[in-house]
Amino acid sequence: MNMNHIYDVVGIGFGPSNLALAALFDENRDSQLSAIFLEKKSSFSWHENMLIPGTEMQISFLKDIATFRTPSSPYTFINYLHSVGRLSLFANLRTFYPSRIEFNRYFTWVAEKLDQYVNYNCTVTDIHVYGKSPHMILRVIYEKIDAKSHRSTSYFLAKNIVVATGGFPYIPPGITRQVDNQRIWHTSEYLQKIEKYKSQSKYPYHFCVVGGGQSAAEVTHDLHQFFPNAAINCIHNNFGLKASDDSEFINEIFLPENVDLFYDTSGPMRKKLLEAYQNTNYAVVDTELIQKLYRIKYEESVTGKKRLHFNRLSVMKSANETDHHVEVNIKNTVCPTCIEPLQADALILATGYTYLNPPPILQTLSHYLITNELGLPSVTRNHQLLTLSNLKAGIYLQGYHESTHGITDTLLSASSIRAQGIFEQILSASRQQIKYVKTTENRLAI
Ligand SMILES: Cc1cc2nc3c(=O)[nH]c(=O)nc-3n(C[C@H](O)[C@H](O)[C@H](O)COP(=O)(O)OP(=O)(O)OC[C@H]3O[C@@H](n4cnc5c(N)ncnc54)[C@H](O)[C@@H]3O)c2cc1C
């Protein structure tokens, strides 16, 4: 790693999307392209606070970071299983859906193999244009935390950046938290924050979960299983938990080849498709989990020991954290003036993620970005943002283009093919590009 070196690619974020890209750089070392990835965490992990025992992947393991583009890649899930000596046992499970814990181990195994490409503990804070037109490149500024928790600021220079920073946890309005915030948290912190409650697992806690999607259902089920005397209220605005549609014909919407269909169609048709197939991913729950929760609810009605409660057609209006509990006010959508107060020991927000486009780290570059009819950055099929002609450096963004690339964009299904498209575009551009050489600070020569 060298600050004066001009990298072909600086990747920002090292989740599955940029992991898929790093694997391509490694498999194509003869391309001579140089790449470095910056990740704010101290090591690789994938949604570590939702690795709830018993939860499963919602995609086939064949949709790993490599198989669809190169089944013979060293970075496939099958090669991982073979390397750790579990291939035959996994085959014996007769499933396409590994546990989330196992898939995180697979991703981590890949990340360890690609360690030379990553700088952990590095949070990218800003990205500037560097140099003079027409030879402008990008300066990626990051803050590094060392082993002694010292912070320092530095930068890398790049001909291309690939931003894959994921979504931001959505916190609904109306929430007041204490400074140390021990009682209200988003699912992105679930396992870490619930830990301290686990030392007294028999205590008759009262937990409240907000949301009607997969994460809400998983957390509700986990709380019910782990805390045998706890009461749980799941507040959601549907009539009942809705099943996700993962039937075969509909599931084709996630196939990489159908991204072309979506990208090539008109704006109104894209909107229509997105609306029609929300129930493949948003505010829906895996049918098996619905059945498990319903069974629990039913059995409690038999025994009379009711711990699991669903507040249907309801929204959380406000929540106020005090030293001893959380005061939650629930509004019933059928009777908007009916507010039900509820006192809980903790409130878990299963309220999803937002994808602000462009993401905040692209703010400084935003005046170079060309926008589309929706006011969003215009983007090519291969995820390159269109920029004013004086900026030749490539800005790629992964995971933020649901409105142009379809519902799979924030998900994993197409990630290997998407990374391949980005890699090939960068490779082809690099072959046509002038060679940049850094001479002195702020001067670039050909
Ligand atoms: C609990 C859960 C389960 C899921 N299960 C599935 C599933 O089964 N199938 C599926 O298709 N999708 C699933 N998803 C969707 C999920 O978005 C994708 O699985 C995947 O995580 C997307 O990868 P990504 O690399 O784009 O983003 P992320 O995984 O969010 O990774 C982004 C990375 O960027 C880092 N980062 C952020 N900002 C900065 C910065 N400024 N500087 C440096 N680093 C930064 C973050 O620390 C993170 O490591 C799930 C999501 C959740 C929350």
The ligand as an SDF file (V2000), in Angstrom:
LIG
                    3D

 53 58  0  0  0  0  0  0  0  0999 V2000
  -29.9830   -9.4670    8.3810 C   0  0  0  0  0  0  0  0  0  0  0  0
  -29.8710   -9.4140    6.9000 C   0  0  0  0  0  0  0  0  0  0  0  0
  -29.9290  -10.5620    6.1470 C   0  0  0  0  0  0  0  0  0  0  0  0
  -29.8290  -10.5190    4.7600 C   0  0  0  0  0  0  0  0  0  0  0  0
  -29.9360  -11.6740    4.0720 N   0  0  0  0  0  0  0  0  0  0  0  0
  -29.8900  -11.6370    2.7270 C   0  0  0  0  0  0  0  0  0  0  0  0
  -30.0330  -12.8250    1.9780 C   0  0  0  0  0  0  0  0  0  0  0  0
  -30.2100  -13.9220    2.5220 O   0  0  0  0  0  0  0  0  0  0  0  0
  -29.9830  -12.7360    0.6180 N   0  0  0  0  0  0  0  0  0  0  0  0
  -29.7960  -11.5430   -0.0150 C   0  0  0  0  0  0  0  0  0  0  0  0
  -29.7340  -11.5200   -1.2360 O   0  0  0  0  0  0  0  0  0  0  0  0
  -29.6540  -10.4020    0.6830 N   0  0  0  0  0  0  0  0  0  0  0  0
  -29.7130  -10.4090    2.0330 C   0  0  0  0  0  0  0  0  0  0  0  0
  -29.5830   -9.2490    2.7400 N   0  0  0  0  0  0  0  0  0  0  0  0
  -29.3860   -7.9510    2.0130 C   0  0  0  0  0  0  0  0  0  0  0  0
  -27.9620   -7.3670    2.1480 C   0  0  0  0  0  0  0  0  0  0  0  0
  -27.9890   -6.0290    1.7730 O   0  0  0  0  0  0  0  0  0  0  0  0
  -26.9300   -8.0680    1.3190 C   0  0  0  0  0  0  0  0  0  0  0  0
  -26.8690   -9.3610    1.8300 O   0  0  0  0  0  0  0  0  0  0  0  0
  -25.4780   -7.5530    1.3970 C   0  0  0  0  0  0  0  0  0  0  0  0
  -25.0910   -7.3030    2.7190 O   0  0  0  0  0  0  0  0  0  0  0  0
  -25.1660   -6.3590    0.5170 C   0  0  0  0  0  0  0  0  0  0  0  0
  -23.7570   -6.2400    0.4770 O   0  0  0  0  0  0  0  0  0  0  0  0
  -22.9970   -4.8600    0.3570 P   0  0  0  0  0  0  0  0  0  0  0  0
  -21.5450   -5.1890    0.3240 O   0  0  0  0  0  0  0  0  0  0  0  0
  -23.5420   -4.0820   -0.7750 O   0  0  0  0  0  0  0  0  0  0  0  0
  -23.3770   -4.0370    1.6710 O   0  0  0  0  0  0  0  0  0  0  0  0
  -23.0350   -4.3610    3.1910 P   0  0  0  0  0  0  0  0  0  0  0  0
  -23.0810   -5.8100    3.4670 O   0  0  0  0  0  0  0  0  0  0  0  0
  -23.9040   -3.4680    3.9920 O   0  0  0  0  0  0  0  0  0  0  0  0
  -21.5160   -3.8990    3.3470 O   0  0  0  0  0  0  0  0  0  0  0  0
  -21.1400   -2.5420    3.3200 C   0  0  0  0  0  0  0  0  0  0  0  0
  -19.7810   -2.4210    4.0100 C   0  0  0  0  0  0  0  0  0  0  0  0
  -19.3100   -1.0900    3.8710 O   0  0  0  0  0  0  0  0  0  0  0  0
  -18.7250   -0.6640    5.0980 C   0  0  0  0  0  0  0  0  0  0  0  0
  -18.7720    0.7880    5.1240 N   0  0  0  0  0  0  0  0  0  0  0  0
  -19.8690    1.5890    5.1960 C   0  0  0  0  0  0  0  0  0  0  0  0
  -19.5160    2.8960    5.1490 N   0  0  0  0  0  0  0  0  0  0  0  0
  -18.1660    2.9160    5.0660 C   0  0  0  0  0  0  0  0  0  0  0  0
  -17.2130    3.9820    4.9850 C   0  0  0  0  0  0  0  0  0  0  0  0
  -17.5870    5.2700    4.9700 N   0  0  0  0  0  0  0  0  0  0  0  0
  -15.8970    3.6630    4.9110 N   0  0  0  0  0  0  0  0  0  0  0  0
  -15.5030    2.3650    4.9070 C   0  0  0  0  0  0  0  0  0  0  0  0
  -16.3640    1.3110    4.9870 N   0  0  0  0  0  0  0  0  0  0  0  0
  -17.6870    1.6020    5.0490 C   0  0  0  0  0  0  0  0  0  0  0  0
  -19.5970   -1.3380    6.1620 C   0  0  0  0  0  0  0  0  0  0  0  0
  -18.9160   -1.4380    7.3870 O   0  0  0  0  0  0  0  0  0  0  0  0
  -19.8600   -2.7100    5.5120 C   0  0  0  0  0  0  0  0  0  0  0  0
  -18.8930   -3.6590    5.8670 O   0  0  0  0  0  0  0  0  0  0  0  0
  -29.6710   -9.2710    4.1130 C   0  0  0  0  0  0  0  0  0  0  0  0
  -29.6240   -8.1010    4.8650 C   0  0  0  0  0  0  0  0  0  0  0  0
  -29.7200   -8.1570    6.2440 C   0  0  0  0  0  0  0  0  0  0  0  0
  -29.6890   -6.8890    7.0320 C   0  0  0  0  0  0  0  0  0  0  0  0
  1  2  1  0
  2  3  1  0
  2 52  2  0
  3  4  2  0
  4  5  1  0
  4 50  1  0
  5  6  2  0
  6  7  1  0
  6 13  1  0
  7  8  2  0
  7  9  1  0
  9 10  1  0
 10 11  2  0
 10 12  1  0
 12 13  2  0
 13 14  1  0
 14 15  1  0
 14 50  1  0
 15 16  1  0
 16 17  1  0
 16 18  1  0
 18 19  1  0
 18 20  1  0
 20 21  1  0
 20 22  1  0
 22 23  1  0
 23 24  1  0
 24 25  2  0
 24 26  1  0
 24 27  1  0
 27 28  1  0
 28 29  2  0
 28 30  1  0
 28 31  1  0
 31 32  1  0
 32 33  1  0
 33 34  1  0
 33 48  1  0
 34 35  1  0
 35 36  1  0
 35 46  1  0
 36 37  1  0
 36 45  1  0
 37 38  2  0
 38 39  1  0
 39 40  1  0
 39 45  2  0
 40 41  1  0
 40 42  2  0
 42 43  1  0
 43 44  2  0
 44 45  1  0
 46 47  1  0
 46 48  1  0
 48 49  1  0
 50 51  2  0
 51 52  1  0
 52 53  1  0
M  END
$$$$
